[in-house]
Amino acid sequence: MARSSGSSEGPTTAATVALTAAGVAFTPHPYQHDAATTDFGAEAATALGLDPERVFKTLMVDTDRGLAIGIVSVSSKLDLKALAGAIGAKRGAMAEPAVAERKSGYVLGGISPFGQKTPLPTVLDDLAILFDTIFVSGGRRGFDIEVRPEDLLAVTGGQLATIRRE
């Protein structure tokens, strides 16, 4: 699993630039995005022929300690209280879409944990460690990146915690 910044396998995004700069191996996985789709994670899992538990969505949460990122499998829902607790906050709510886009630099459905405009506390659900690699958005709709969970944590400065509810 590797990619150089000049690869033609997928687009160059802030996410791929950040991973390349960090020296992290990743595999780009572009797929055809259907503009009518709003369940972006399920679309990625289906298009790439993957178990939805291995495809992760990046969600921005507004807590009483500021914004944070929660990354959970597309087969799970984010437990807002668990995410808040993981970063030392008491409560959290999903960030407004416009805030998520402005702070991340990405559009909804394409928010990557890598290369965000504003680095935020990041929590990866511990389900991720069951897999050698996981898939996350590569920074645009129709583009996922395959990466090792420990590399995601290293690049984002994130932590591992149980933040999902089934």
Residue pairs with C-beta under 8 A, 6 or more apart in sequence:
1 25
1 26
1 27
1 133
1 146
1 147
1 148
2 25
2 26
2 27
3 9
3 10
3 16
3 19
3 20
3 25
3 26
3 27
3 28
4 20
5 12
5 16
5 17
5 20
7 28
9 27
9 28
9 30
10 16
10 28
10 29
10 30
10 138
10 143
10 145
11 28
11 30
11 138
11 139
11 140
11 143
13 112
13 115
13 138
13 139
13 140
13 143
14 105
14 106
14 112
14 114
14 115
14 116
14 117
14 139
15 112
15 113
15 114
15 115
15 137
15 138
15 139
15 145
16 26
16 28
16 114
16 115
16 138
16 139
16 145
17 115
18 114
18 115
18 155
19 26
19 114
19 115
19 145
19 147
19 155
22 154
22 155
24 147
24 151
24 154
24 155
25 147
25 148
25 151
26 145
26 146
26 147
26 151
27 133
27 145
27 146
27 147
28 138
28 143
28 144
28 145
28 146
29 48
29 135
29 138
29 143
29 144
29 145
29 146
30 138
30 142
30 143
31 43
31 44
31 47
31 48
31 142
31 143
31 144
32 47
32 142
33 43
33 109
33 141
33 142
34 43
37 43
38 109
40 57
40 108
40 109
40 110
40 137
40 141
41 52
41 55
41 56
41 57
41 74
42 52
42 74
44 50
44 55
44 74
44 135
44 137
44 144
45 51
45 52
45 54
45 55
45 74
45 135
48 55
48 135
48 144
50 135
52 73
52 74
52 75
53 73
53 75
53 76
53 127
53 130
53 131
54 73
54 131
54 133
54 134
54 135
55 73
55 74
55 134
55 135
55 136
55 144
56 71
56 72
56 73
56 74
56 124
56 125
56 128
56 134
56 135
56 136
57 71
57 72
57 73
57 74
57 136
57 137
58 69
58 70
58 71
58 111
58 112
58 113
58 136
58 137
59 69
59 70
59 71
59 72
59 78
59 94
59 111
60 67
60 68
60 69
60 70
60 94
60 95
60 99
60 100
60 103
60 104
60 111
60 120
61 67
61 68
61 69
61 70
61 78
61 80
61 83
61 84
61 92
61 93
61 94
61 95
62 92
62 93
62 94
62 95
62 96
62 99
63 83
63 84
63 87
63 89
63 90
63 91
63 92
64 84
64 89
64 90
64 91
64 92
65 84
65 87
65 88
65 89
66 120
66 121
67 95
67 99
67 103
67 118
67 120
68 83
68 84
68 87
68 89
68 92
68 120
68 121
68 122
68 123
69 113
69 116
69 120
69 121
69 122
69 123
69 156
69 158
70 78
70 83
70 123
70 125
70 163
71 113
71 122
71 123
71 124
71 125
71 128
71 136
71 152
71 158
72 78
72 125
72 127
72 163
72 164
73 125
73 127
73 128
73 164
76 125
76 127
76 164
76 165
76 166
77 164
77 165
77 166
78 163
78 164
78 165
79 162
79 163
79 164
79 165
80 91
80 92
80 93
80 94
81 91
81 92
82 161
82 162
82 163
82 164
82 165
83 92
83 123
83 161
83 163
84 90
84 91
84 92
86 123
86 159
86 161
86 163
87 121
87 123
95 103
97 108
100 108
100 111
101 107
101 108
101 111
102 117
103 116
103 117
103 118
103 120
104 111
104 112
104 116
104 117
104 118
105 115
105 116
105 117
106 112
106 116
106 137
106 139
106 140
107 140
107 141
109 137
109 141
110 137
110 138
110 139
110 140
110 141
110 143
111 137
112 136
112 137
112 138
112 139
112 145
113 122
113 124
113 136
113 137
113 152
113 155
113 156
113 158
114 136
114 139
114 145
114 152
114 155
114 156
115 139
119 156
119 157
121 158
122 153
122 156
122 157
122 158
122 159
123 158
123 159
123 160
123 161
123 163
124 149
124 152
124 153
124 156
124 158
124 159
124 160
124 161
125 160
125 161
125 162
125 163
125 164
126 160
126 161
126 162
127 164
128 134
128 149
128 152
128 160
129 149
129 160
131 149
132 148
133 146
133 147
133 148
133 149
134 146
134 147
134 148
134 149
134 152
135 144
135 145
135 146
136 144
136 145
136 147
136 152
137 143
137 144
137 145
138 144
138 145
149 160
152 158
153 159
153 160
